[in-house]
Amino acid sequence: MINAKKIEEIAKQVTDSIPAGLKDFANEMEDKTKVVLQRKLSQLDVVTREEFDVQTQVLIKTRAKLTDLEEKVAALEAKLTAE
């Protein structure tokens, strides 16, 4: 089994051995990438997870009501054809 603490130690050693200039470059690239992604994501027509979940619940309720109404219509049609 792999020891998670040992992996963290190795990762820290590797990170510590990277030259400062390269670390700064990586941090700058990360920041710029975040800015670009946030800008592009804000341009998309998307909804939040909360809004999606609310709409999912509305759809479930609507489907249940539709099924109920379909059953009532079918019962009324059967009643009309029986007469």
N, C-alpha and C positions, 0 to 999 in steps of 0.2 A: 504494500500500500504506500502511496506517495504521501509524504509528510508536507502538509500545506505550509507550515512554518519554514521549513527548509527551502521550499520554492520561493517564498517571500524574501528570504535572506539572499538567495541567488539573484533574484530580480533586483534587489536593492544594490547588490554588488555590481551588477551590470550597469544599472542606472548611474551609480556613483562613478563608474569608470568612463562614462561618456563625457567628452569635452564640453565645457560650459557654453561655447559658441554654438555647438550643435544642439544643446538643450534649449537655448534661447530661440534658435531657428525653429525647432519643433514646437515650442510653446506659441511662437508667433503664427506658425502655420495652423495650429489648432484653433487659435483665436479667430484668424481670418476665415477658416473653414466654418466655424460656428456662425459667424456673421453672415456669410453667404448663404448657408443653409437656412438660417432664420428668415432672411430676406425672401428667399425662394419659397419657403413653406408658407410665409404670410401671404404670398400671391396666389396660392392654391385655394380652390373653393372646397374647403374641408370643414368638418364639424369636430367638436371635441368628443371625447369618449363618453362623457356624461350626456351630451345631446344625443349621441347615437343610441345609448342605452335607453333614454327616455322614449325616443322614437320607436325603438324595438318593442317596448312595453305597450305603446299606443297601438302598434300594428297587431300585437297579440290580442289585445282587447277588441280591436276592430274585426279581426278574423273570427273571434268568438261570437260577436254580435251578428256578423254576416251569416255564420253557420246557423245560428238560432233563427234568423229571419228566413233563411232558405227552408228550414224545416217547417216554419209556420206557413209559408207560401205553399209548400208541397201539401201540407195538411188541408189548407183551404181549397187548393185545386182538386184534391181527392174528394173533398166534401161536395164541391160543385159538380163533379162528374158523376158522383153517386146519386145525385138527385135527379 
